Amino acid sequence: MAYASASDGVRLYYEEAGKGTPIVFVHEFSGDLRSWEAQIQHFSRNYRCIAFNARGYPPSDVPGRVSSYSPDRAVEDVVDVMRHLRIPKAHIFGCSMGAQSTLHFGLNHPRMAITLTAVGAGSGSSGTREEQKRTADTNARRYEDEGLEAALARVAKAPNRVQLGQKNPRAWADFRRRFMEHSAQGCAFSQRGIQGKRPSLLTLERRFRTLKVPTHLICGDEDPSALEASVFIKRVCPAARLTVAPATGHLVNLEESELTNRLTEQFYADVAKKN
């Protein structure tokens, strides 16, 4: 098993496939690196694909203090994985929680990003910071008190997630199986330390106006908060393009993997032509 060490000593499990220009995949809160299998199978034909499990997601370490988790730390973990693999620059590709980290990676480390692709960015982060903190604390207590099975039952009913089960029952079954292999305590720490402290993307207009890294925002039309955030970023960021997938919820890369791969392939080609 391959691990990269974060700057604070936390071990991050990663997998890689293929050769060529690197793509680093950053997973969502309810997923892990396996969420990117359809993308890795596609892109590893021509790219070097790296996916890793965030801290708190075994077999990565699960630090035992909430202070080890933060939005900034999540971004720096991407940096640490790249430095471990001696990758100076890569395409960064994230979903949901990982999309948030992807966008902040571009804002904080623009020289290390060839492009940014953000799927479902902004979901759950359109309220006030206090609202986000209360929601995250409630969710964290549920993971600690009720465990993964009860958490999965709630996730399965989320309006922006039910589309996956309707479109692809086998992919939905895989999602549920992977979810049950997570760490309930790691999820609780991620809720309090990352989800509860992330800034709303709608408050970052000034920073997005100066972002020059080519950015592709992908969201489903049945994912309202991500749609709101993505439209906002597209409106204020000159470097951004936006794709809205019809009849699609939060997990566009799982629900519409062929569409996601085709759009991303074209995005990379368009950026390469300009350079």
Secondary structure, DSSP 8 states (H G I E B T S, - for coil): -EEEE-TTS-EEEEEEE--SSEEEEE--TT--GGGGHHHHHHHTTTSEEEEE--TTSTTS---SSGGG--HHHHHHHHHHHHHHTT-S-EEEEEETHHHHHHHHHHHH-GGGEEEEEEESTTTT-SS-HHHHHHHHHHHHHHHHHHHHHHHHHHHHT-TTTHHHHHH-HHHHHHHHHHHTTS-HHHHHHHIIIIITT---GGG-HHHHHT--S-EEEEEETT-HHHHHHHHHHHHH-TTEEEEEETT--S-HHHHTHHHHHHHHHHHHHHHHHH-
